[in-house]
């Protein structure tokens, strides 16, 4: 899949783990390459999940997106963006747009009628990016969690 003449979007592999881990830290979710590889292995068993990377003309990974399907009892299913990050030095070059376009295509191919995502209220720049892509804010909510493991 190609986003532009200089950005290529393809499935993430274990060989990408070092760069993906670095970019995950940029997103605010530090991870080691081993953690990334283990997560990718776990995701391989789920056909309703995809992780994609965008590389430049030299093959260096400049960003990644994770998209997965969610089926609901209370509403139609949707594809959810689990994470999107582009190297800060290369933002504004169409890399995020290419990644989101690939994630949206993935969702359409699997019959999802919409793509959703969560974004911290503090990420105003990210909100503007998503709005330029046609996303709208539909609600504000708390996200709660409880460790069970």
C-alpha positions, 0 to 999 in steps of 0.5 A: 500500500502506498500513501504517496510517492515517498511513503510506503505503508505495509504490515508491521513485522518483528523486524520493525520492533526497535523503531516501533518501540522508539516511536511508542515512547514518543507517543507516551507509551514506552516499550522495549523491542522485546515487548513490541515483538511479544505484542505482535505475536499475540496479535497474529492470532487475531484477524480483527487486528492490524498493525501497519508501519509507514516508511520513507524512500530509504525504508526507515520507519517514520510512523505506525498505526494499530487498528482493530475491530470491535463488535458490540451488543449495544451498537454496530461494530466499529474499527478502533484506532489503538494508536497512531504515531509519526516521528515528530521530525516528519509530521506534516508530510502526509505520513499520518494521513497515509497511515489513517487511510490504510487503517480506514481501508482495512476497516472497510474491507472487513465490513466496519461502517466507522472508525473510532479513536480516543485522544487525550483532551490535552492533544489539541494538535492531534484533534485538529489533525483528525478533524482535517481527516473528517473525524468529529468529537462525539463524546467526552468520557472517563476511561477507567481501568483495574489490574486483574493479572 
